[in-house]
Amino acid sequence: MVKLDNNAWLSKKLSNGKVLCEVCSQSCVLGDGEYGKCGVRCVVDGELKLLVYSLAAALNVDPVEKKPMFHFLPNSKAFSIGTVGCNFSCTFCQNHEISQYPKEHNHNVTGRKVSPKQIVELALEYGCKSIAYTYNEPVVFFEYTYDTAKIARENGLKNIYVTSGYETHKAIDVIAPYLDGMNIDIKSFSNDFYKNICGARLDPVLETVLYAYKKGIWIEITTLIIEGKNDSDDELRAIAKFLASIDTSIPWHLSAFHPMYKMLDVGRTKTSTLKRAYDIAKEEGLKYVYMGNVDLEDYESTYCPSCKEKVIQRSGYIGSNVSNSLKDGGLCPSCGYLLKGIWI
């Protein structure tokens, strides 16, 4: 595909003159001058436009572990980029300053002009092995991610989506040839939670997890555990069962919530709550379960499922101390068991 000005792809003109956006499962139907739920896709003169193409609101060099991706080029750097805008409206959003910016600023957008080619050049300059499309939802700036990912792949870099999992199958089909990994949020296993707290639905997220897995994209899952909202034993077990039904080797990151944005009345997640979730995940057969936003080395390190040897040690602030002893693309140095992931 060739990028022409800021036209958005994956859209369909309807018989009533409106345009259906097909990039995410919000499936917005927009008339002239109307904005999608993301706040950055708008119909202008009958054409769907992406308002944030080449307009980066956040650029950073991060440890890949911070995404979090624990089975993806451990101890390497990811060049991280995000724009403003999001197709969700989570009341607990950790990056609400940019994700909700257009909705809270009369549909204005902001950012620094950075082309896909410049992103790749910066990633190479800083010694990164991958580019992560993160901070806000990458599918809302899909065309920008695609053009960048294609150039990145041509230059030996891998690509990661850090996403809420609302990509349509069409969007995944287009980006899949250049997308190596996805960290997908399963924010809850309750449709009411998704509807009332996130402005979305659960089923499309589960469909994305399964579809991305079938496409051969390496996936890891993150759940931000919020006490009293999504931390019941039944709900946590349902997520674990769902993941185990696909592949028990899918890593599950259990992150501690801290009060943020519009959810300031809920306290920080207790370590005991995370440990309860961890135990449930293990009971359901998941091989790789991690606890995030807490400094507990035993729950951040990777162990061989066969001999229980610690094969990747993580300690300190996320990604600050990582020691990988895996051999030959994922083999345990003690027993030879092959751990799943992208290691080289």
C-alpha positions in Angstrom: 0.0 0.0 0.0 1.2 3.5 -0.8 0.5 6.3 1.6 -1.4 9.2 -0.1 -1.7 12.4 2.1 -3.6 11.5 5.2 -6.3 9.3 3.8 -7.3 6.5 6.2 -7.5 2.9 4.9 -10.0 0.2 5.7 -13.1 2.3 5.2 -16.2 1.7 3.2 -18.5 4.3 1.6 -22.2 3.4 2.4 -25.2 3.9 0.3 -26.5 6.7 2.6 -23.4 8.7 1.9 -21.7 7.9 5.2 -18.4 6.1 5.7 -17.8 3.0 7.8 -14.4 2.8 9.5 -13.3 -0.8 9.4 -10.0 -0.5 11.3 -11.3 -1.3 14.8 -14.3 -3.0 16.3 -16.0 0.3 17.3 -17.1 0.2 13.6 -17.9 3.9 13.6 -20.3 5.1 10.8 -19.5 8.7 10.1 -21.0 11.6 8.1 -19.0 14.5 6.8 -17.3 16.4 9.6 -17.9 13.6 12.1 -15.1 12.0 14.2 -14.7 8.4 15.3 -14.7 7.4 18.9 -10.9 7.6 18.8 -11.0 11.3 18.1 -8.4 11.1 15.4 -10.2 9.7 12.4 -12.6 12.0 10.7 -14.6 12.2 7.4 -13.7 15.2 5.3 -15.4 15.8 1.9 -16.6 12.2 1.9 -13.1 10.6 2.7 -12.0 9.2 6.0 -8.8 11.0 7.2 -6.2 10.1 9.8 -5.5 13.4 11.7 -2.3 12.2 13.5 -0.3 10.7 10.6 3.4 11.5 11.3 2.4 13.4 14.5 4.1 11.8 17.5 2.9 12.8 20.9 5.4 10.5 22.7 8.8 9.2 21.7 11.0 7.2 24.1 13.6 4.5 24.2 12.4 1.8 26.7 13.5 -1.6 27.8 11.3 -4.0 25.9 10.3 -5.5 29.3 8.5 -2.2 30.0 5.9 -2.9 27.3 5.6 -5.5 29.0 7.2 -8.1 26.7 9.1 -10.7 28.6 9.5 -13.4 25.9 10.6 -11.0 23.2 14.2 -10.1 22.7 15.0 -9.9 26.5 17.3 -7.2 27.7 16.9 -5.2 24.4 15.7 -1.7 23.7 12.4 -0.8 22.0 11.9 2.6 20.4 8.4 3.6 21.6 6.0 5.8 19.8 2.5 7.0 20.4 0.1 9.7 19.2 -3.0 11.3 20.8 -6.3 9.5 20.6 -7.9 6.3 21.7 -10.9 4.2 20.7 -11.5 3.3 24.4 -12.4 5.7 27.2 -11.1 3.8 30.3 -11.8 5.8 33.5 -8.5 4.4 34.9 -6.3 5.2 31.9 -2.6 5.5 32.8 -1.8 7.7 29.7 -5.0 9.8 29.6 -3.1 13.0 28.9 -2.5 11.8 25.3 -5.1 9.0 24.8 -8.1 11.2 25.7 -6.5 14.5 24.4 -8.7 15.0 21.3 -11.9 14.2 23.1 -11.1 16.7 25.9 -9.7 19.4 23.6 -12.5 19.9 21.0 -11.0 17.4 18.6 -7.7 19.2 18.4 -4.6 17.1 17.9 -1.0 17.7 19.0 2.4 16.2 18.5 5.8 16.5 16.9 6.2 15.9 13.2 8.1 12.7 12.8 8.0 10.6 9.6 8.1 6.8 9.5 11.5 6.9 8.0 12.7 9.2 10.8 11.3 6.9 13.5 13.3 4.0 12.0 16.5 6.1 11.8 16.1 7.1 15.4 15.5 3.5 16.5 18.7 2.4 14.7 20.7 5.4 16.1 19.7 4.4 19.7 20.6 0.8 19.2 17.0 -0.5 19.5 16.0 -3.9 18.2 12.3 -3.2 17.9 9.7 -0.4 17.5 6.8 -0.4 19.9 3.6 1.3 19.0 2.3 2.2 22.5 1.2 4.8 25.1 -2.1 5.2 23.3 -3.9 2.6 21.1 -1.9 1.9 18.0 -4.8 0.8 15.8 -6.2 4.4 15.8 -3.0 5.5 14.0 -2.9 2.4 12.0 -1.6 3.8 8.7 1.3 5.5 10.5 2.2 2.2 12.2 2.0 0.3 9.0 4.3 2.6 7.0 6.7 2.6 9.9 6.6 -1.1 10.5 7.3 -1.8 6.8 10.4 0.4 6.8 11.5 -1.1 10.2 11.3 -4.6 8.9 13.4 -3.6 5.8 16.0 -2.4 8.3 16.1 -5.5 10.5 13.9 -4.2 13.3 10.9 -6.0 14.8 7.6 -4.4 15.5 5.3 -4.6 18.6 1.7 -3.4 19.2 0.8 -2.6 22.8 -2.9 -2.7 22.4 -6.4 -3.0 23.9 -7.1 -5.6 21.3 -9.8 -4.0 19.2 -8.2 -4.5 15.8 -10.5 -5.9 13.2 -9.5 -9.1 11.3 -9.0 -6.9 8.3 -6.5 -4.6 10.1 -4.6 -7.6 11.5 -4.4 -9.2 8.0 -2.9 -6.0 6.6 -0.3 -5.4 9.4 0.5 -9.1 10.1 3.4 -9.4 7.6 5.3 -6.7 9.5 4.0 -7.3 13.1 6.1 -9.6 15.3 4.5 -9.2 18.7 1.5 -7.9 20.5 0.9 -7.2 24.2 -2.9 -7.3 24.4 -4.9 -6.1 27.3 -7.6 -8.3 28.7 -9.0 -5.6 31.0 -11.7 -7.8 32.5 -13.7 -10.9 31.7 -16.9 -8.9 32.2 -18.8 -7.2 29.4 -20.3 -4.8 31.9 -16.8 -3.7 32.9 -15.9 -3.1 29.3 -19.1 -1.2 28.6 -19.3 0.9 31.7 -15.6 1.6 32.4 -13.9 1.3 29.0 -16.6 2.2 26.5 -16.1 -1.1 24.6 -17.0 -4.8 24.5 -15.2 -7.9 25.7 -15.9 -10.3 22.8 -13.9 -8.4 20.1 -10.9 -8.4 22.4 -11.0 -12.2 22.9 -11.4 -12.6 19.1 -8.3 -10.5 18.5 -6.3 -12.6 21.0 -7.3 -15.8 19.2 -6.9 -14.4 15.7 -3.5 -12.9 16.3 -2.3 -16.2 17.8 -3.6 -18.0 14.7 -1.7 -15.5 12.5 1.5 -16.5 14.2 2.1 -13.2 15.9 3.8 -13.6 19.3 1.3 -12.5 22.0 1.5 -11.6 25.7 -1.4 -10.6 27.8 -1.7 -7.9 30.4 -4.5 -7.4 33.0 -4.5 -4.4 35.3 -5.9 -5.8 38.5 -8.3 -3.3 40.1 -9.7 -4.4 43.5 -13.5 -4.6 43.6 -13.7 -4.2 39.8 -12.1 -7.2 38.1 -10.4 -9.2 40.8 -12.9 -11.9 41.7 -11.6 -15.5 41.7 -14.2 -16.4 39.1 -13.2 -13.7 36.7 -9.5 -14.2 37.1 -10.0 -18.0 36.6 -12.1 -17.3 33.5 -9.3 -15.3 31.9 -6.7 -18.0 32.8 -9.0 -20.7 31.4 -9.4 -18.7 28.2 -5.7 -18.3 27.7 -4.9 -21.9 28.6 -7.5 -23.0 26.0 -5.4 -21.3 23.3 -1.9 -22.0 24.6 -0.6 -22.5 28.1 2.7 -20.8 27.0 1.0 -17.4 26.5 2.6 -15.1 29.1 0.1 -13.3 31.4 1.2 -10.1 33.1 -0.8 -9.2 36.3 -0.3 -5.5 37.0 -1.0 -3.5 40.1 -3.4 -0.6 39.7 -2.7 2.8 41.2 -5.4 5.6 41.3 -5.4 7.5 38.1 -7.6 9.8 35.9 -11.2 9.4 36.9 -10.7 6.4 39.1 -9.2 8.0 42.1 -11.6 6.4 44.7 -10.1 3.0 44.4 -6.9 2.1 46.3 -3.7 0.6 44.9 -3.8 -3.1 44.3 -2.4 -5.1 47.2 0.4 -7.6 46.6 -1.7 -10.3 48.2 -4.3 -9.7 45.5 -1.7 -10.1 42.7 -0.4 -13.3 44.4 -4.0 -14.7 44.5 -4.3 -14.0 40.8 -0.9 -15.6 40.2 -1.9 -18.8 42.0 -5.2 -19.1 40.1 -3.3 -18.7 36.8 -0.8 -21.4 37.8 -3.7 -23.7 38.9 -5.1 -23.4 35.4 -1.9 -24.5 33.8 -0.4 -21.3 32.6 3.4 -21.7 32.4 4.5 -18.0 32.4 2.8 -15.7 34.8 4.3 -12.4 35.9 3.4 -9.7 38.4 3.9 -6.0 37.4 4.2 -2.7 39.1 5.7 -4.4 42.1 9.3 -5.2 42.9 9.3 -8.9 43.5 12.1 -10.7 41.6 10.6 -14.2 42.0 7.4 -13.1 40.3 9.2 -11.2 37.5 11.7 -13.8 36.5 11.2 -16.6 34.0 11.5 -20.3 35.0 11.8 -23.4 32.9 8.5 -25.2 33.0 10.3 -28.5 32.9 13.1 -28.3 35.5 12.1 -25.0 37.3 15.5 -23.5 36.7 15.5 -19.7 36.6 16.4 -18.9 33.0 15.8 -15.2 32.8 16.4 -13.2 36.0 14.7 -9.8 36.3 15.1 -7.4 39.2 14.9 -3.7 40.1 12.9 -1.3 38.1 11.3 -2.8 35.0 14.0 -3.8 32.6 16.8 -2.4 34.6 18.4 -5.7 35.5 17.8 -8.6 33.1 20.0 -11.6 32.8 19.1 -14.2 30.1 20.7 -17.6 30.2 18.6 -19.3 27.5 20.6 -21.1 24.8 20.2 -21.3 21.0 16.9 -19.5 20.6 15.1 -20.4 23.8 16.6 -23.7 25.1 16.9 -24.1 28.9 20.6 -24.4 29.8 19.9 -27.1 32.4 17.5 -29.5 30.7 17.2 -28.4 27.1 13.4 -27.6 27.2 12.4 -25.1 24.5 10.7 -22.1 26.0 8.3 -20.3 23.6 9.1 -16.7 22.6 11.0 -14.6 20.2 14.6 -14.8 21.4 16.7 -13.8 18.4 
